[in-house]
Amino acid sequence: MTEKTETPLPLFYRQPEFLTAARHADLRFHPGAYGFAKDANAIPLTITEFGAAMRHYPIVFAAGDGFPVVLLGLDRSNSFVDGDAWASDCYVPAYARRYPFVFVDRSQDSFVLAIDRAAPHFAGGDEDEALFSDGTPTGLVENALIFCRDFHGAHIQTDAFVEALLVQDLLVDQHADARLDSGQALLLRGFKIVDRAKFEALADEIILHWHRKGWLALIHFHFLSLDRFADLLARTQKNTAPAEAPAETEDA
């Protein structure tokens, strides 16, 4: 999916700028801060991450475009972020690890590295890591470029997987009802799951094709991840958010 600087911006990004030495020579980066994600109850997930993410989060599909997301809370907050720290025992989705860097489509099939200039990562001091040294990108920037390039490739693979699900009409609307110990009722809407009956009724040639592409395993990872709703409820018990929250995210 193409990422552009026009609105609507991708989730979390507020002030994207092309990264240049002329503009950002003195900028320094503070790593490992995830406070920006504290209000996100869902984050996009690529198919290369299903195996790791299924152990910690429900993997579902956004109601709008069907892109996979991990659910992070049953209210309007992220139950896995405390202050600036992500839960140490849980996988951090690549979408969150990529921020505040991003690939921006400058022209057809031409991407450049950009940053969210409004990100808190750039509010630090001299002790933080420089983005440029004598006008040359540091290893931090080089690694960010590689990460964003790999993420973009995984995103393209994920688009193909989602398109196959949509062609077979496998995604169905779903919602999650829960009640906290306080008696507060929660209703999470705005997501889809794979319809098991339709999946099991797929033609043999489709099953074989998907097996060879590795997509069958992805669907089983998705099914297994739905057992994580109980874990998510336990984490959400700590929160006191509104009773109903959409699970949609911005386009990745």
Secondary structure, 3 states (H helix, E strand, C coil): CCCCCCCCCCCCCCCEEECCHHHHCCCEECCCCCHHHCCCCEEECCHHHHHHHCCCCCEEEECCCCCEEEECCCCCCCCCEECCEECCCCCCCHHHHHCCEEEEEEECCEEEEEEECCCHHHCCCCCCEECEECCEECHHHHHHHHHHHHHHHHHHHHHHHHHHHHHCCCEEEEEEEEECCCCCEEEEEEEEEECHHHHHCCCHHHHHHHHHHCHHHHHHHHHHHHHHHHHHHHHHCCCCCCCEEECCCCCC
